Amino acid sequence: MAGYQVALIEKPEGWEAATPDDSPPNPGALGQVIAESDDLFGAVRRAIQHNEAPQRRDDRRWAVVVQRGSLGRTWPPARLCTPVVYKVTAIWWPVGWDPNSPLDVPNCVWRAHGQTAEEAMTYPRALATMRSLNQQSIDHSGTMWYVVVAVENEPISRTVTYDPSGTETTVEVRRLHVIRSETGRRGDCSHCPAHGFDCAKSDWSTLEQTFAETHSRAADSEC
């Protein structure tokens, strides 16, 4: 599991954050670490807590989330994970699983395959979208269920290849996290064929996965 740190930077003159977990385009040096967490969402919450504190309104220090020891583009020794992008993705409704609320997330979500929506949202909007879509699935016996995922800023790996036709292909592997909100639970697995397995008994708040983004263009074209 990745280890995340909440570190302070100096806010550049004239830069205004678009979100409480935003990061400036040229953040300068990486400063003091004020918190650590194995959970991305926990680290992001701590950074937001620092950035939104009323007593720090005139403080030029801004909190960002990084992963130390992972090569980054902003800082070589630390990969910049914020700002985080939130999206809603559809999964197959697990056989034998019953939700208690539209915010529940099944433990076996990692076994399902869905497509992540292209639209990025704020966390409150993503949660509201998930609630609305899942309520429709409950009311109309749908086969799909929806979950919120958080996508980290910088990829964990990036490769560029060229083929004989002159096409440049870039593949970026990004880490995403399926989020179970504070009001969501794992649902009822008692009717699942695997209800006796450990997956039916465990709890988590975020679940790490990875996905690859592929972009192709003519090698001599503009980005």
C-alpha positions in Angstrom: 0.0 0.0 0.0 1.3 3.5 -0.9 2.4 5.8 1.9 1.2 9.4 1.5 2.5 12.6 3.1 0.9 16.0 3.6 3.7 18.5 3.0 3.8 22.3 3.0 4.8 24.5 0.1 4.9 28.3 -0.3 2.0 29.7 -2.2 3.2 31.6 -5.3 2.3 35.3 -5.5 -0.9 35.8 -7.4 -2.0 32.2 -7.3 -5.5 31.4 -6.1 -6.6 27.8 -5.4 -9.6 26.5 -7.4 -10.3 23.8 -4.8 -9.1 23.2 -1.2 -6.8 20.4 -2.5 -5.4 22.3 -5.5 -1.7 22.7 -6.3 0.0 25.6 -8.1 1.6 24.9 -11.5 5.0 26.0 -10.2 5.0 25.2 -6.5 8.7 25.7 -5.7 10.4 23.7 -2.9 8.8 21.0 -0.9 8.7 21.8 2.7 7.7 20.4 6.1 5.7 17.2 6.4 2.8 17.7 8.8 1.0 14.3 8.4 1.3 10.9 7.0 -1.2 8.3 6.0 -1.5 5.0 4.1 -4.8 6.2 2.8 -4.9 8.8 0.1 -8.4 10.1 1.1 -7.2 10.5 4.7 -4.2 12.5 3.5 -6.3 14.7 1.3 -8.7 15.4 4.1 -5.8 16.5 6.3 -4.4 18.8 3.6 -7.9 20.3 3.1 -8.2 20.8 6.9 -5.0 22.7 6.9 -5.8 24.8 3.8 -9.3 25.7 5.0 -8.4 26.6 8.6 -9.6 30.1 9.4 -6.5 30.9 11.4 -4.3 30.3 8.3 -6.2 32.7 6.0 -3.1 34.9 5.7 -0.6 32.1 5.9 1.4 31.6 2.7 2.0 27.9 3.5 -0.2 25.5 1.5 -0.6 21.8 2.0 -0.3 19.3 -0.8 -0.3 15.5 -0.8 2.8 13.6 -2.1 4.1 10.1 -2.3 7.8 10.0 -1.3 10.1 7.7 -3.0 8.0 7.7 -6.2 9.4 9.6 -9.2 7.5 12.8 -9.8 7.5 15.5 -12.6 7.2 18.4 -10.1 9.7 17.0 -7.6 12.0 14.1 -8.5 11.9 12.5 -5.1 8.1 12.8 -4.5 5.1 12.3 -6.8 2.5 15.0 -6.5 -0.9 13.4 -5.9 -3.1 16.5 -5.5 -5.3 17.9 -6.9 -7.5 14.8 -6.9 -10.1 14.3 -9.7 -13.3 12.6 -8.7 -15.4 10.6 -11.2 -18.3 8.2 -11.1 -17.9 4.7 -12.6 -20.4 1.9 -13.3 -19.8 -1.7 -12.1 -21.9 -4.8 -12.4 -24.2 -5.3 -9.5 -22.6 -8.3 -7.6 -24.7 -11.5 -7.6 -26.4 -12.0 -4.2 -25.4 -8.5 -2.8 -28.0 -6.2 -1.3 -27.3 -2.5 -0.5 -28.8 -0.9 2.6 -28.4 2.6 1.1 -27.5 4.1 -2.4 -24.1 5.1 -0.9 -23.0 1.5 -0.1 -20.1 0.0 -1.9 -19.6 -3.8 -2.2 -16.3 -5.2 -0.9 -15.8 -7.1 -4.2 -15.9 -4.0 -6.3 -12.4 -4.8 -7.5 -13.7 -7.9 -9.2 -16.0 -5.8 -11.4 -15.1 -4.0 -14.6 -16.7 -0.7 -15.5 -15.9 2.4 -17.5 -14.9 5.6 -15.7 -16.9 8.6 -16.8 -14.8 11.3 -18.5 -16.4 14.1 -16.5 -14.5 15.3 -13.5 -16.5 16.5 -10.5 -16.1 17.8 -7.0 -16.4 15.2 -4.3 -19.8 16.4 -3.1 -21.2 16.4 -6.6 -19.7 12.9 -7.4 -21.3 11.6 -4.2 -24.7 13.2 -5.1 -24.5 11.7 -8.6 -23.7 8.2 -7.2 -26.6 8.5 -4.8 -29.0 9.5 -7.6 -27.9 6.8 -10.0 -27.9 4.0 -7.4 -31.4 5.0 -6.2 -32.6 4.6 -9.7 -31.0 1.1 -9.9 -32.7 0.2 -6.6 -36.1 1.5 -7.7 -36.0 -0.1 -11.2 -34.1 -3.4 -10.5 -31.0 -2.2 -12.4 -28.1 -4.4 -13.2 -25.5 -1.7 -12.7 -24.2 0.0 -9.5 -22.2 3.2 -9.3 -19.2 4.1 -7.2 -17.0 7.2 -6.7 -13.3 7.0 -7.7 -10.6 9.5 -6.8 -7.8 9.8 -9.5 -4.4 11.0 -8.4 -2.7 13.9 -10.2 0.6 12.6 -11.4 0.8 9.1 -13.0 2.8 6.3 -11.3 4.5 5.5 -14.7 4.7 7.0 -18.2 6.0 5.4 -21.4 6.3 6.9 -24.9 6.7 4.7 -28.0 7.0 5.3 -31.7 5.9 3.0 -34.5 7.2 2.9 -38.1 4.3 5.0 -39.3 5.5 7.9 -37.2 2.7 7.6 -34.5 3.7 8.5 -31.0 1.8 6.6 -28.3 1.9 7.7 -24.7 0.7 5.4 -21.9 0.2 6.8 -18.4 -0.6 4.4 -15.6 -2.6 6.3 -12.9 -3.6 5.2 -9.5 -7.3 5.6 -8.6 -9.1 4.9 -5.4 -12.7 3.6 -5.0 -14.2 5.6 -2.1 -16.6 4.4 0.5 -18.1 7.5 2.1 -18.4 8.0 5.8 -22.2 7.3 5.5 -21.7 4.3 3.1 -21.3 0.7 4.2 -20.4 -2.6 2.5 -24.0 -3.7 2.2 -25.4 -7.2 2.8 -23.3 -10.1 1.4 -25.3 -12.9 3.2 -27.0 -14.1 -0.1 -23.7 -14.1 -2.0 -22.3 -17.5 -2.9 -19.0 -16.4 -1.3 -20.6 -15.0 1.9 -18.3 -17.1 4.0 -15.1 -15.7 2.5 -13.0 -12.9 4.1 -14.2 -10.4 1.4 -17.7 -10.5 3.0 -16.4 -9.6 6.4 -13.7 -6.9 5.8 -14.2 -3.1 5.9 -12.3 -0.4 4.1 -12.7 3.3 3.3 -10.7 3.4 0.0 -9.5 0.7 -2.3 -6.5 1.2 -4.6 -6.6 0.2 -8.3 -4.7 1.3 -11.4 -5.8 2.2 -14.9 -3.9 3.1 -18.1 -4.6 6.1 -20.2 -3.4 5.8 -23.8 -3.0 8.8 -26.2 -1.7 8.6 -29.8 -0.7 11.3 -32.2 1.5 11.9 -35.2 5.0 12.3 -33.9 5.5 15.7 -35.6 2.1 17.2 -34.6 1.4 19.7 -31.8 0.4 18.3 -28.4 
